[in-house]
Amino acid sequence: MNDTARSYAEAALVHRPAPMPTPPAASGPIVIKTSAEAVAAPIADVVAVHTPDGRVIFQYMDTPTAPAAATAPAAAIPAWAKTTALLLLSASASLAMAAFATKVFAEAAAELVAVLLLLAKLAVVLAFVVALVLAVFAPRRSRGAQTATATATARAGLLGRAKATATATITNP
């Protein structure tokens, strides 16, 4: 059967179940029969229970538990264990703060590296521009007359010797 209406006209054809009747309100305590009065229960530790509306239901019987046996008192914690626990707590807090500081420093160091790289690029560009300007507009050192002299000496045998001298002069306007 289709329980959903596709339009308002089909809504009258949709099956709507009637509401279920509510059980009567509880008027008294629940009566639990002892095992001698109970109806034969199929499971151990189950008893028949009569509800206020007269129904009989089965319920597990609450079995009281024995109190726990007294245990020996615990031994005192040694001083070295207490000291170690306190030092480990302090060390872990210090490590956590160091990790946080390292994270902050790493972020700052990354920004510092970026700034230093930018400055290095700027310095390379500036050096290139200065070298270009000096190459184009710097006065030449070879202006005027320049003279160069070369001397060569050769020896042959015990007493043989020859000496040659050459001089060159260059004039630049």
C-alpha positions as CSV (number, residue, x, y, z in Angstrom):
1,M,0.0,0.0,0.0
2,N,1.3,3.4,-0.9
3,D,1.5,5.6,2.3
4,T,2.5,8.9,0.6
5,A,0.2,11.3,-1.2
6,R,1.5,13.0,-4.2
7,S,-1.2,15.7,-4.2
8,Y,-3.9,17.1,-2.0
9,A,-6.6,15.1,-3.8
10,E,-4.7,11.9,-3.1
11,A,-4.4,12.7,0.6
12,A,-7.9,11.3,1.3
13,L,-6.9,7.9,-0.2
14,V,-3.8,7.5,2.0
15,H,-4.1,5.0,4.9
16,R,-3.7,6.6,8.3
17,P,-3.8,4.1,11.2
18,A,-5.8,4.9,14.3
19,P,-3.8,5.9,17.4
20,M,-3.0,3.0,19.8
21,P,-4.9,2.9,23.1
22,T,-2.8,3.9,26.1
23,P,-2.5,1.5,29.0
24,P,-4.2,2.4,32.2
25,A,-2.2,4.5,34.6
26,A,-0.3,2.7,37.3
27,S,-2.4,2.7,40.5
28,G,-0.2,0.8,42.8
29,P,3.1,-0.9,43.4
30,I,4.3,-3.7,41.2
31,V,3.9,-7.0,43.0
32,I,6.7,-9.6,42.8
33,K,5.8,-13.1,43.7
34,T,8.3,-15.3,45.4
35,S,9.7,-18.3,43.6
36,A,7.2,-20.6,45.3
37,E,4.2,-18.6,44.0
38,A,5.7,-17.8,40.6
39,V,4.6,-19.4,37.4
40,A,7.3,-21.8,36.2
41,A,10.0,-19.5,34.7
42,P,12.0,-20.9,31.7
43,I,15.3,-19.2,32.8
44,A,17.1,-19.3,36.1
45,D,16.9,-16.2,38.3
46,V,13.7,-15.0,36.5
47,V,10.6,-14.3,38.5
48,A,7.0,-13.6,37.4
49,V,5.9,-10.0,38.1
50,H,2.3,-8.8,38.3
51,T,1.9,-5.3,37.0
52,P,-0.9,-2.9,38.3
53,D,-3.0,-3.5,35.2
54,G,-3.1,-7.3,35.9
55,R,-0.5,-8.5,33.4
56,V,2.1,-11.1,34.4
57,I,5.6,-10.4,33.0
58,F,8.9,-12.1,33.7
59,Q,11.9,-10.2,35.1
60,Y,15.4,-11.0,36.2
61,M,15.7,-11.1,40.0
62,D,18.2,-8.7,41.5
63,T,20.8,-10.8,43.3
64,P,22.6,-9.0,46.1
65,T,26.3,-9.0,45.7
66,A,28.6,-9.8,48.5
67,P,30.7,-6.9,49.8
68,A,34.2,-6.8,48.5
69,A,36.9,-8.4,50.7
70,A,39.0,-6.0,52.6
71,T,42.3,-5.5,50.9
72,A,45.7,-4.7,52.5
73,P,46.5,-1.0,52.7
74,A,48.5,0.3,49.8
75,A,52.2,0.8,50.3
76,A,53.5,4.4,50.5
77,I,54.8,5.9,47.2
78,P,58.6,6.2,47.4
79,A,60.1,9.7,47.3
80,W,62.0,9.1,44.2
81,A,58.8,8.2,42.3
82,K,57.1,11.5,43.5
83,T,60.2,13.5,42.5
84,T,60.3,11.8,39.1
85,A,56.6,12.5,38.5
86,L,57.1,16.2,39.4
87,L,60.2,16.6,37.2
88,L,58.5,14.8,34.3
89,L,55.6,17.2,34.5
90,S,57.9,20.2,34.6
91,A,60.0,18.8,31.7
92,S,56.9,18.1,29.5
93,A,55.6,21.6,30.1
94,S,59.1,23.0,29.2
95,L,59.2,20.9,26.0
96,A,55.7,22.1,25.1
97,M,56.7,25.8,25.5
98,A,60.0,25.1,23.6
99,A,58.0,23.6,20.7
100,F,55.7,26.6,20.6
101,A,58.6,29.0,20.7
102,T,60.3,27.0,17.9
103,K,57.1,27.3,15.8
104,V,57.0,31.1,16.4
105,F,60.7,31.4,15.6
106,A,60.4,29.4,12.5
107,E,57.6,31.7,11.2
108,A,59.8,34.7,12.0
109,A,62.9,33.1,10.5
110,A,60.9,32.4,7.3
111,E,60.0,36.1,7.0
112,L,63.6,37.1,7.7
113,V,64.9,34.8,5.0
114,A,62.4,36.3,2.5
115,V,63.5,39.8,3.4
116,L,67.2,38.8,3.1
117,L,66.6,37.2,-0.3
118,L,64.9,40.4,-1.5
119,L,67.8,42.5,-0.3
120,A,70.3,40.2,-2.1
121,K,68.3,40.5,-5.3
122,L,68.2,44.3,-4.9
123,A,72.0,44.4,-4.3
124,V,72.7,42.3,-7.5
125,V,70.5,44.6,-9.6
126,L,72.1,47.7,-8.1
127,A,75.6,46.4,-8.7
128,F,74.7,45.6,-12.4
129,V,73.3,49.2,-12.9
130,V,76.4,50.8,-11.3
131,A,78.8,48.7,-13.4
132,L,76.8,49.6,-16.5
133,V,76.9,53.3,-15.7
134,L,80.6,53.3,-15.0
135,A,81.3,51.4,-18.2
136,V,79.5,53.9,-20.3
137,F,80.3,57.2,-18.6
138,A,83.6,56.7,-16.8
139,P,86.6,58.5,-18.2
140,R,89.0,56.3,-20.1
141,R,92.5,55.9,-18.5
142,S,94.3,55.7,-21.9
143,R,93.9,59.3,-22.8
144,G,97.1,61.1,-23.9
145,A,100.5,59.5,-24.8
146,Q,101.5,56.2,-23.4
147,T,105.0,54.7,-23.8
148,A,106.0,51.1,-23.3
149,T,109.6,49.7,-23.3
150,A,110.6,46.1,-23.6
151,T,114.2,44.8,-23.1
152,A,115.5,41.3,-23.9
153,T,118.9,39.8,-23.1
154,A,120.4,36.6,-24.6
155,R,123.6,34.8,-23.6
156,A,125.6,32.4,-25.7
157,G,128.6,30.5,-24.4
158,L,130.9,32.0,-21.8
159,L,131.4,35.5,-23.1
160,G,128.6,35.9,-25.7
161,R,125.8,38.2,-24.8
162,A,123.2,40.1,-26.8
163,K,120.8,42.8,-25.6
164,A,117.8,44.2,-27.5
165,T,115.5,47.1,-26.4
166,A,112.2,48.1,-28.0
167,T,110.2,51.2,-27.2
168,A,106.6,51.9,-28.4
169,T,104.6,55.1,-27.9
170,I,100.8,55.4,-28.3
171,T,98.9,58.7,-28.5
172,N,95.1,58.7,-27.9
173,P,93.1,61.8,-28.7
